[in-house]
Amino acid sequence: MTDKPIDPKKPVQLRCGTPAKILCDDLDNPKPIVARVKWPSGGEDAVSFHHDGVIRSDGRTSPNDLVNIPEIRKVWVVVYLFVSNESSASVTFEREDEALGFIAAQLKEDYPYAIKCVEIEV
């Protein structure tokens, strides 16, 4: 059993990746969460889960447990090469404007750089 409850305000899926959607999370029942599950075979079912998303009553994990979908976060990575000695470095920023500010500050220096700013999802 997990200690982390499902956040019903965030998207969910089964642990195995099967799409699901919470229909209610306050059922007066040992399994208070009810979710619509779209099975790969094409059918749908309303399935009940414990508050932590576990489907089994014994608390053991299952591929059919309900989990919040991990959030994808975007970051900007500035990769730069020191042309003089061919070494490289990188810096990661949460916001694009911070990355661009870093690049602008580096370009004001008189160092020969090759700079690339790349947006990635983590």
C-alpha positions as CSV (number, residue, x, y, z in Angstrom):
1,M,0.0,0.0,0.0
2,T,1.2,3.5,-0.7
3,D,1.2,6.4,1.7
4,K,0.4,9.0,-1.0
5,P,-3.3,9.6,-1.7
6,I,-4.5,10.3,-5.2
7,D,-5.0,13.9,-6.0
8,P,-8.4,13.9,-7.6
9,K,-7.9,17.3,-9.2
10,K,-5.0,16.0,-11.3
11,P,-5.1,13.5,-14.3
12,V,-5.0,9.8,-13.5
13,Q,-4.3,6.5,-15.2
14,L,-3.7,3.0,-14.1
15,R,-0.2,2.1,-13.1
16,C,0.1,0.1,-16.3
17,G,-0.8,3.2,-18.4
18,T,-4.4,2.5,-19.1
19,P,-6.5,5.7,-19.3
20,A,-8.8,6.5,-16.4
21,K,-10.9,9.4,-15.2
22,I,-12.1,10.0,-11.6
23,L,-15.9,10.1,-11.4
24,C,-16.1,10.7,-7.6
25,D,-13.7,10.5,-4.7
26,D,-16.1,10.7,-1.7
27,L,-18.0,7.4,-1.9
28,D,-19.0,6.3,1.6
29,N,-17.2,3.0,1.2
30,P,-13.7,1.5,2.0
31,K,-13.0,2.2,-1.7
32,P,-14.1,5.9,-1.9
33,I,-12.7,6.6,-5.4
34,V,-14.6,5.6,-8.5
35,A,-12.9,6.0,-11.8
36,R,-14.0,5.2,-15.4
37,V,-11.3,3.0,-16.9
38,K,-11.0,2.6,-20.7
39,W,-9.6,-0.9,-21.2
40,P,-7.2,-1.5,-24.2
41,S,-9.8,-4.0,-25.5
42,G,-12.2,-1.1,-26.1
43,G,-14.6,-1.6,-23.1
44,E,-15.1,0.7,-20.2
45,D,-15.8,0.0,-16.5
46,A,-16.4,2.0,-13.3
47,V,-13.8,0.7,-10.9
48,S,-13.5,1.5,-7.2
49,F,-10.1,2.2,-5.5
50,H,-8.9,2.8,-2.0
51,H,-8.0,6.5,-1.1
52,D,-4.4,5.8,-2.1
53,G,-5.4,4.4,-5.5
54,V,-4.7,0.7,-4.6
55,I,-7.3,-1.6,-6.1
56,R,-6.6,-4.7,-4.0
57,S,-8.1,-5.0,-0.5
58,D,-4.9,-6.6,0.8
59,G,-3.0,-3.4,-0.1
60,R,-0.5,-5.0,-2.4
61,T,0.3,-3.0,-5.5
62,S,-1.1,-4.0,-8.9
63,P,-0.8,-2.9,-12.5
64,N,-4.4,-1.8,-12.1
65,D,-3.8,0.6,-9.3
66,L,-4.9,4.2,-9.9
67,V,-2.0,6.7,-10.0
68,N,-1.6,10.4,-10.9
69,I,-0.1,11.0,-14.3
70,P,3.4,12.4,-13.7
71,E,3.6,16.0,-14.6
72,I,5.8,17.0,-17.5
73,R,8.0,20.0,-16.7
74,K,9.7,22.2,-19.3
75,V,13.2,23.5,-18.7
76,W,15.7,25.4,-20.8
77,V,19.3,24.1,-21.0
78,V,22.0,26.4,-22.2
79,V,24.9,24.4,-23.6
80,Y,28.1,26.3,-24.4
81,L,31.5,25.4,-25.8
82,F,34.7,27.3,-24.9
83,V,36.3,27.4,-28.4
84,S,39.7,28.2,-27.0
85,N,40.1,24.9,-25.1
86,E,37.2,22.9,-26.5
87,S,35.7,22.3,-23.1
88,S,31.9,22.5,-22.6
89,A,29.4,23.2,-19.9
90,S,25.7,23.5,-19.4
91,V,23.3,25.4,-17.2
92,T,19.6,24.6,-16.6
93,F,16.9,27.2,-16.1
94,E,13.2,27.0,-15.1
95,R,12.2,29.9,-17.3
96,E,13.2,30.9,-20.8
97,D,13.8,34.5,-20.0
98,E,16.4,33.4,-17.4
99,A,18.2,31.3,-20.0
100,L,18.2,34.1,-22.5
101,G,19.5,36.5,-19.8
102,F,22.3,34.1,-19.1
103,I,23.2,33.9,-22.7
104,A,23.1,37.7,-23.1
105,A,25.4,38.1,-20.1
106,Q,27.9,35.6,-21.5
107,L,27.9,37.2,-24.9
108,K,28.9,40.5,-23.2
109,E,32.1,38.9,-22.1
110,D,34.9,38.7,-24.6
111,Y,35.2,34.9,-24.5
112,P,34.7,33.0,-27.8
113,Y,31.7,30.8,-27.1
114,A,29.5,28.6,-29.2
115,I,26.1,28.7,-27.4
116,K,22.9,26.8,-27.9
117,C,19.7,27.1,-25.8
118,V,17.4,24.0,-25.9
119,E,13.9,23.5,-24.4
120,I,13.4,20.0,-23.0
121,E,10.7,18.2,-21.1
122,V,11.6,16.4,-17.9
